[in-house]
């Protein structure tokens, strides 16, 4: 993450927006009254989605269990998992 003053951010605003939107760069913009972060809408939406998933009770434990099963080779082919839907 690149940190800059609000004055610099104002001067480079269009380049910052382009860098965030196209390059998934994140910028921390410092001001006397605090700081703000500029990131792409896609990255922001991804963060919100992740927070929503992690707020589901038992979700994290379920993911850890699934990863352990995968590491032990306890997997099935996609066609087998989907049955006639594949």
Phi, psi and omega in degrees: 000133179267132178253139179208166177282162177296326178297314178295318180298320179298316181294325185253019189309308184296321177293323178294315179298316178298316179298321179289312185290318185264330186250004181053036176274151179241137183235132174259121184250114186267136177225160179305328184267006179141193182229158176227160180239134176251123176216165183292156177299322178299315179294320178298312178300321178297319177297316179297319179297317179297315178299319179297314179297316182291344178275352178286124180303130178083356183297312182298317179296322179296319178294315179300319178296317180296319179296317179298318178298318180297317180295331178276358180082015180275070183234165175228158178293151180303316180300321179292320181292323182272344181064231183286351182283342186287000000 
